[in-house]
Each structure stands twice: as structure tokens, then as C-alpha cells.
Amino acid sequence: MKNILQHINKAFDHRIRLGIMSILMVNEYADFNTLKELLGVTDGNLASHAKALETESYITVEKQFIGKKPNTRYIATKEGRKAFKEHIDALEKLIQKS
């Protein structure tokens, strides 16, 4: 049991961070407005959770302009994908033990 719990990652302990990573695991990238719409969150909420994942090096942030509009897109890093997969695997094992 202790072995399983060591793979539970505190960086993913919030539903918004879980959501961001889940979306990025199945998409090459997602932009700010797409994540905001899919997760049903405010600008500030999304930005702060994305920043937390960026600080952990689990996602990278690319800022660009499309026409005259700023566009921010998020991409899961290799490290982020590995950490998230380990987290989900640990949760599944924990559920199976219950």
C-alpha cells in the first residue's frame, strides 16, 4: 500500500490540474480558451493551475499572436506525461485494493 501511495502526486491533487493534464494527454496541445471552456473555469483559476503545472515542468507554455490576438497554448512535457501516467496508475491500483 505504501508503495502505491508514493506514486500519488500532489501536483495533480486538484480537479483543474487533473483536467488540464487529461486533456493534454490526448491532444498534442490545447489553447487557453479551449481549456477554459472544457473545464468550465475562470481565467484566473486556469492561469494559476497552469502555472503550478508549469513550475513542476509538467507542461510548457507557448505564447504567440494569431493575427492581432494573443494565443497561449499548453503542451504536456515528457516528464509531465510520465508523472501523470504514474499518478493515474497509482489511483487505479488504490481503487482496486479497496
Phi and psi in radians as a Rosetta constraint file:
Dihedral C 1 N 2 CA 2 C 2 CIRCULARHARMONIC -1.047 0.35
Dihedral N 2 CA 2 C 2 N 3 CIRCULARHARMONIC -0.668 0.35
Dihedral C 2 N 3 CA 3 C 3 CIRCULARHARMONIC -1.069 0.35
Dihedral N 3 CA 3 C 3 N 4 CIRCULARHARMONIC -0.685 0.35
Dihedral C 3 N 4 CA 4 C 4 CIRCULARHARMONIC -1.168 0.35
Dihedral N 4 CA 4 C 4 N 5 CIRCULARHARMONIC -0.785 0.35
Dihedral C 4 N 5 CA 5 C 5 CIRCULARHARMONIC -1.129 0.35
Dihedral N 5 CA 5 C 5 N 6 CIRCULARHARMONIC -0.469 0.35
Dihedral C 5 N 6 CA 6 C 6 CIRCULARHARMONIC -1.198 0.35
Dihedral N 6 CA 6 C 6 N 7 CIRCULARHARMONIC -0.281 0.35
Dihedral C 6 N 7 CA 7 C 7 CIRCULARHARMONIC -1.655 0.35
Dihedral N 7 CA 7 C 7 N 8 CIRCULARHARMONIC -0.053 0.35
Dihedral C 7 N 8 CA 8 C 8 CIRCULARHARMONIC -1.307 0.35
Dihedral N 8 CA 8 C 8 N 9 CIRCULARHARMONIC 2.093 0.35
Dihedral C 8 N 9 CA 9 C 9 CIRCULARHARMONIC -1.774 0.35
Dihedral N 9 CA 9 C 9 N 10 CIRCULARHARMONIC 2.085 0.35
Dihedral C 9 N 10 CA 10 C 10 CIRCULARHARMONIC -1.074 0.35
Dihedral N 10 CA 10 C 10 N 11 CIRCULARHARMONIC -0.413 0.35
Dihedral C 10 N 11 CA 11 C 11 CIRCULARHARMONIC -1.120 0.35
Dihedral N 11 CA 11 C 11 N 12 CIRCULARHARMONIC -0.377 0.35
Dihedral C 11 N 12 CA 12 C 12 CIRCULARHARMONIC -1.887 0.35
Dihedral N 12 CA 12 C 12 N 13 CIRCULARHARMONIC 0.376 0.35
Dihedral C 12 N 13 CA 13 C 13 CIRCULARHARMONIC -1.459 0.35
Dihedral N 13 CA 13 C 13 N 14 CIRCULARHARMONIC 0.143 0.35
Dihedral C 13 N 14 CA 14 C 14 CIRCULARHARMONIC -2.109 0.35
Dihedral N 14 CA 14 C 14 N 15 CIRCULARHARMONIC 2.484 0.35
Dihedral C 14 N 15 CA 15 C 15 CIRCULARHARMONIC -1.045 0.35
Dihedral N 15 CA 15 C 15 N 16 CIRCULARHARMONIC -0.563 0.35
Dihedral C 15 N 16 CA 16 C 16 CIRCULARHARMONIC -1.211 0.35
Dihedral N 16 CA 16 C 16 N 17 CIRCULARHARMONIC -0.735 0.35
Dihedral C 16 N 17 CA 17 C 17 CIRCULARHARMONIC -1.163 0.35
Dihedral N 17 CA 17 C 17 N 18 CIRCULARHARMONIC -0.688 0.35
Dihedral C 17 N 18 CA 18 C 18 CIRCULARHARMONIC -1.049 0.35
Dihedral N 18 CA 18 C 18 N 19 CIRCULARHARMONIC -0.749 0.35
Dihedral C 18 N 19 CA 19 C 19 CIRCULARHARMONIC -1.129 0.35
Dihedral N 19 CA 19 C 19 N 20 CIRCULARHARMONIC -0.797 0.35
Dihedral C 19 N 20 CA 20 C 20 CIRCULARHARMONIC -0.997 0.35
Dihedral N 20 CA 20 C 20 N 21 CIRCULARHARMONIC -0.881 0.35
Dihedral C 20 N 21 CA 21 C 21 CIRCULARHARMONIC -1.150 0.35
Dihedral N 21 CA 21 C 21 N 22 CIRCULARHARMONIC -0.685 0.35
Dihedral C 21 N 22 CA 22 C 22 CIRCULARHARMONIC -1.049 0.35
Dihedral N 22 CA 22 C 22 N 23 CIRCULARHARMONIC -0.755 0.35
Dihedral C 22 N 23 CA 23 C 23 CIRCULARHARMONIC -1.142 0.35
Dihedral N 23 CA 23 C 23 N 24 CIRCULARHARMONIC -0.742 0.35
Dihedral C 23 N 24 CA 24 C 24 CIRCULARHARMONIC -1.286 0.35
Dihedral N 24 CA 24 C 24 N 25 CIRCULARHARMONIC -0.346 0.35
Dihedral C 24 N 25 CA 25 C 25 CIRCULARHARMONIC -1.244 0.35
Dihedral N 25 CA 25 C 25 N 26 CIRCULARHARMONIC -0.496 0.35
Dihedral C 25 N 26 CA 26 C 26 CIRCULARHARMONIC -1.881 0.35
Dihedral N 26 CA 26 C 26 N 27 CIRCULARHARMONIC -0.015 0.35
Dihedral C 26 N 27 CA 27 C 27 CIRCULARHARMONIC -2.259 0.35
Dihedral N 27 CA 27 C 27 N 28 CIRCULARHARMONIC 2.569 0.35
Dihedral C 27 N 28 CA 28 C 28 CIRCULARHARMONIC -1.050 0.35
Dihedral N 28 CA 28 C 28 N 29 CIRCULARHARMONIC -0.675 0.35
Dihedral C 28 N 29 CA 29 C 29 CIRCULARHARMONIC -2.801 0.35
Dihedral N 29 CA 29 C 29 N 30 CIRCULARHARMONIC 2.942 0.35
Dihedral C 29 N 30 CA 30 C 30 CIRCULARHARMONIC -2.518 0.35
Dihedral N 30 CA 30 C 30 N 31 CIRCULARHARMONIC 2.468 0.35
Dihedral C 30 N 31 CA 31 C 31 CIRCULARHARMONIC -1.565 0.35
Dihedral N 31 CA 31 C 31 N 32 CIRCULARHARMONIC 2.939 0.35
Dihedral C 31 N 32 CA 32 C 32 CIRCULARHARMONIC -0.946 0.35
Dihedral N 32 CA 32 C 32 N 33 CIRCULARHARMONIC -0.873 0.35
Dihedral C 32 N 33 CA 33 C 33 CIRCULARHARMONIC -1.145 0.35
Dihedral N 33 CA 33 C 33 N 34 CIRCULARHARMONIC -0.623 0.35
Dihedral C 33 N 34 CA 34 C 34 CIRCULARHARMONIC -1.117 0.35
Dihedral N 34 CA 34 C 34 N 35 CIRCULARHARMONIC -0.843 0.35
Dihedral C 34 N 35 CA 35 C 35 CIRCULARHARMONIC -1.064 0.35
Dihedral N 35 CA 35 C 35 N 36 CIRCULARHARMONIC -0.770 0.35
Dihedral C 35 N 36 CA 36 C 36 CIRCULARHARMONIC -1.030 0.35
Dihedral N 36 CA 36 C 36 N 37 CIRCULARHARMONIC -0.784 0.35
Dihedral C 36 N 37 CA 37 C 37 CIRCULARHARMONIC -1.182 0.35
Dihedral N 37 CA 37 C 37 N 38 CIRCULARHARMONIC -0.827 0.35
Dihedral C 37 N 38 CA 38 C 38 CIRCULARHARMONIC -1.123 0.35
Dihedral N 38 CA 38 C 38 N 39 CIRCULARHARMONIC -0.621 0.35
Dihedral C 38 N 39 CA 39 C 39 CIRCULARHARMONIC -1.623 0.35
Dihedral N 39 CA 39 C 39 N 40 CIRCULARHARMONIC -0.227 0.35
Dihedral C 39 N 40 CA 40 C 40 CIRCULARHARMONIC 1.095 0.35
Dihedral N 40 CA 40 C 40 N 41 CIRCULARHARMONIC 0.834 0.35
Dihedral C 40 N 41 CA 41 C 41 CIRCULARHARMONIC -2.159 0.35
Dihedral N 41 CA 41 C 41 N 42 CIRCULARHARMONIC 2.907 0.35
Dihedral C 41 N 42 CA 42 C 42 CIRCULARHARMONIC -1.398 0.35
Dihedral N 42 CA 42 C 42 N 43 CIRCULARHARMONIC 2.862 0.35
Dihedral C 42 N 43 CA 43 C 43 CIRCULARHARMONIC -0.955 0.35
Dihedral N 43 CA 43 C 43 N 44 CIRCULARHARMONIC -0.892 0.35
Dihedral C 43 N 44 CA 44 C 44 CIRCULARHARMONIC -1.089 0.35
Dihedral N 44 CA 44 C 44 N 45 CIRCULARHARMONIC -0.717 0.35
Dihedral C 44 N 45 CA 45 C 45 CIRCULARHARMONIC -1.105 0.35
Dihedral N 45 CA 45 C 45 N 46 CIRCULARHARMONIC -0.827 0.35
Dihedral C 45 N 46 CA 46 C 46 CIRCULARHARMONIC -1.104 0.35
Dihedral N 46 CA 46 C 46 N 47 CIRCULARHARMONIC -0.782 0.35
Dihedral C 46 N 47 CA 47 C 47 CIRCULARHARMONIC -1.061 0.35
Dihedral N 47 CA 47 C 47 N 48 CIRCULARHARMONIC -0.745 0.35
Dihedral C 47 N 48 CA 48 C 48 CIRCULARHARMONIC -1.205 0.35
Dihedral N 48 CA 48 C 48 N 49 CIRCULARHARMONIC -0.670 0.35
Dihedral C 48 N 49 CA 49 C 49 CIRCULARHARMONIC -1.260 0.35
Dihedral N 49 CA 49 C 49 N 50 CIRCULARHARMONIC -0.636 0.35
Dihedral C 49 N 50 CA 50 C 50 CIRCULARHARMONIC -1.123 0.35
Dihedral N 50 CA 50 C 50 N 51 CIRCULARHARMONIC -0.699 0.35
Dihedral C 50 N 51 CA 51 C 51 CIRCULARHARMONIC -1.080 0.35
Dihedral N 51 CA 51 C 51 N 52 CIRCULARHARMONIC -0.713 0.35
Dihedral C 51 N 52 CA 52 C 52 CIRCULARHARMONIC -1.078 0.35
Dihedral N 52 CA 52 C 52 N 53 CIRCULARHARMONIC -0.725 0.35
Dihedral C 52 N 53 CA 53 C 53 CIRCULARHARMONIC -1.220 0.35
Dihedral N 53 CA 53 C 53 N 54 CIRCULARHARMONIC -0.622 0.35
Dihedral C 53 N 54 CA 54 C 54 CIRCULARHARMONIC -1.152 0.35
Dihedral N 54 CA 54 C 54 N 55 CIRCULARHARMONIC -0.703 0.35
Dihedral C 54 N 55 CA 55 C 55 CIRCULARHARMONIC -1.051 0.35
Dihedral N 55 CA 55 C 55 N 56 CIRCULARHARMONIC -0.603 0.35
Dihedral C 55 N 56 CA 56 C 56 CIRCULARHARMONIC -1.410 0.35
Dihedral N 56 CA 56 C 56 N 57 CIRCULARHARMONIC -0.041 0.35
Dihedral C 56 N 57 CA 57 C 57 CIRCULARHARMONIC 1.141 0.35
Dihedral N 57 CA 57 C 57 N 58 CIRCULARHARMONIC 0.497 0.35
Dihedral C 57 N 58 CA 58 C 58 CIRCULARHARMONIC -1.571 0.35
Dihedral N 58 CA 58 C 58 N 59 CIRCULARHARMONIC -0.386 0.35
Dihedral C 58 N 59 CA 59 C 59 CIRCULARHARMONIC -2.385 0.35
Dihedral N 59 CA 59 C 59 N 60 CIRCULARHARMONIC 2.734 0.35
Dihedral C 59 N 60 CA 60 C 60 CIRCULARHARMONIC -1.999 0.35
Dihedral N 60 CA 60 C 60 N 61 CIRCULARHARMONIC 2.673 0.35
Dihedral C 60 N 61 CA 61 C 61 CIRCULARHARMONIC -2.072 0.35
Dihedral N 61 CA 61 C 61 N 62 CIRCULARHARMONIC 2.239 0.35
Dihedral C 61 N 62 CA 62 C 62 CIRCULARHARMONIC -2.044 0.35
Dihedral N 62 CA 62 C 62 N 63 CIRCULARHARMONIC 2.186 0.35
Dihedral C 62 N 63 CA 63 C 63 CIRCULARHARMONIC -1.936 0.35
Dihedral N 63 CA 63 C 63 N 64 CIRCULARHARMONIC 2.363 0.35
Dihedral C 63 N 64 CA 64 C 64 CIRCULARHARMONIC -2.658 0.35
Dihedral N 64 CA 64 C 64 N 65 CIRCULARHARMONIC 3.048 0.35
Dihedral C 64 N 65 CA 65 C 65 CIRCULARHARMONIC -1.987 0.35
Dihedral N 65 CA 65 C 65 N 66 CIRCULARHARMONIC 2.357 0.35
Dihedral C 65 N 66 CA 66 C 66 CIRCULARHARMONIC -1.986 0.35
Dihedral N 66 CA 66 C 66 N 67 CIRCULARHARMONIC 1.884 0.35
Dihedral C 66 N 67 CA 67 C 67 CIRCULARHARMONIC 1.178 0.35
Dihedral N 67 CA 67 C 67 N 68 CIRCULARHARMONIC -2.153 0.35
Dihedral C 67 N 68 CA 68 C 68 CIRCULARHARMONIC -1.840 0.35
Dihedral N 68 CA 68 C 68 N 69 CIRCULARHARMONIC 0.083 0.35
Dihedral C 68 N 69 CA 69 C 69 CIRCULARHARMONIC -1.717 0.35
Dihedral N 69 CA 69 C 69 N 70 CIRCULARHARMONIC 2.337 0.35
Dihedral C 69 N 70 CA 70 C 70 CIRCULARHARMONIC -1.207 0.35
Dihedral N 70 CA 70 C 70 N 71 CIRCULARHARMONIC 2.543 0.35
Dihedral C 70 N 71 CA 71 C 71 CIRCULARHARMONIC -2.395 0.35
Dihedral N 71 CA 71 C 71 N 72 CIRCULARHARMONIC 2.221 0.35
Dihedral C 71 N 72 CA 72 C 72 CIRCULARHARMONIC -1.996 0.35
Dihedral N 72 CA 72 C 72 N 73 CIRCULARHARMONIC 2.205 0.35
Dihedral C 72 N 73 CA 73 C 73 CIRCULARHARMONIC -2.167 0.35
Dihedral N 73 CA 73 C 73 N 74 CIRCULARHARMONIC 2.651 0.35
Dihedral C 73 N 74 CA 74 C 74 CIRCULARHARMONIC -2.054 0.35
Dihedral N 74 CA 74 C 74 N 75 CIRCULARHARMONIC 2.459 0.35
Dihedral C 74 N 75 CA 75 C 75 CIRCULARHARMONIC -2.356 0.35
Dihedral N 75 CA 75 C 75 N 76 CIRCULARHARMONIC 2.321 0.35
Dihedral C 75 N 76 CA 76 C 76 CIRCULARHARMONIC -1.276 0.35
Dihedral N 76 CA 76 C 76 N 77 CIRCULARHARMONIC 2.345 0.35
Dihedral C 76 N 77 CA 77 C 77 CIRCULARHARMONIC -1.420 0.35
Dihedral N 77 CA 77 C 77 N 78 CIRCULARHARMONIC 2.898 0.35
Dihedral C 77 N 78 CA 78 C 78 CIRCULARHARMONIC -1.027 0.35
Dihedral N 78 CA 78 C 78 N 79 CIRCULARHARMONIC -0.756 0.35
Dihedral C 78 N 79 CA 79 C 79 CIRCULARHARMONIC -1.087 0.35
Dihedral N 79 CA 79 C 79 N 80 CIRCULARHARMONIC -0.720 0.35
Dihedral C 79 N 80 CA 80 C 80 CIRCULARHARMONIC -1.139 0.35
Dihedral N 80 CA 80 C 80 N 81 CIRCULARHARMONIC -0.735 0.35
Dihedral C 80 N 81 CA 81 C 81 CIRCULARHARMONIC -1.071 0.35
Dihedral N 81 CA 81 C 81 N 82 CIRCULARHARMONIC -0.767 0.35
Dihedral C 81 N 82 CA 82 C 82 CIRCULARHARMONIC -1.124 0.35
Dihedral N 82 CA 82 C 82 N 83 CIRCULARHARMONIC -0.833 0.35
Dihedral C 82 N 83 CA 83 C 83 CIRCULARHARMONIC -1.089 0.35
Dihedral N 83 CA 83 C 83 N 84 CIRCULARHARMONIC -0.724 0.35
Dihedral C 83 N 84 CA 84 C 84 CIRCULARHARMONIC -1.182 0.35
Dihedral N 84 CA 84 C 84 N 85 CIRCULARHARMONIC -0.715 0.35
Dihedral C 84 N 85 CA 85 C 85 CIRCULARHARMONIC -1.082 0.35
Dihedral N 85 CA 85 C 85 N 86 CIRCULARHARMONIC -0.763 0.35
Dihedral C 85 N 86 CA 86 C 86 CIRCULARHARMONIC -1.085 0.35
Dihedral N 86 CA 86 C 86 N 87 CIRCULARHARMONIC -0.690 0.35
Dihedral C 86 N 87 CA 87 C 87 CIRCULARHARMONIC -1.091 0.35
Dihedral N 87 CA 87 C 87 N 88 CIRCULARHARMONIC -0.857 0.35
Dihedral C 87 N 88 CA 88 C 88 CIRCULARHARMONIC -1.126 0.35
Dihedral N 88 CA 88 C 88 N 89 CIRCULARHARMONIC -0.734 0.35
Dihedral C 88 N 89 CA 89 C 89 CIRCULARHARMONIC -1.044 0.35
Dihedral N 89 CA 89 C 89 N 90 CIRCULARHARMONIC -0.738 0.35
Dihedral C 89 N 90 CA 90 C 90 CIRCULARHARMONIC -1.140 0.35
Dihedral N 90 CA 90 C 90 N 91 CIRCULARHARMONIC -0.712 0.35
Dihedral C 90 N 91 CA 91 C 91 CIRCULARHARMONIC -1.094 0.35
Dihedral N 91 CA 91 C 91 N 92 CIRCULARHARMONIC -0.737 0.35
Dihedral C 91 N 92 CA 92 C 92 CIRCULARHARMONIC -1.091 0.35
Dihedral N 92 CA 92 C 92 N 93 CIRCULARHARMONIC -0.739 0.35
Dihedral C 92 N 93 CA 93 C 93 CIRCULARHARMONIC -1.133 0.35
Dihedral N 93 CA 93 C 93 N 94 CIRCULARHARMONIC -0.685 0.35
Dihedral C 93 N 94 CA 94 C 94 CIRCULARHARMONIC -1.104 0.35
Dihedral N 94 CA 94 C 94 N 95 CIRCULARHARMONIC -0.737 0.35
Dihedral C 94 N 95 CA 95 C 95 CIRCULARHARMONIC -1.152 0.35
Dihedral N 95 CA 95 C 95 N 96 CIRCULARHARMONIC -0.719 0.35
Dihedral C 95 N 96 CA 96 C 96 CIRCULARHARMONIC -1.129 0.35
Dihedral N 96 CA 96 C 96 N 97 CIRCULARHARMONIC -0.558 0.35
Dihedral C 96 N 97 CA 97 C 97 CIRCULARHARMONIC -1.276 0.35
Dihedral N 97 CA 97 C 97 N 98 CIRCULARHARMONIC -0.405 0.35
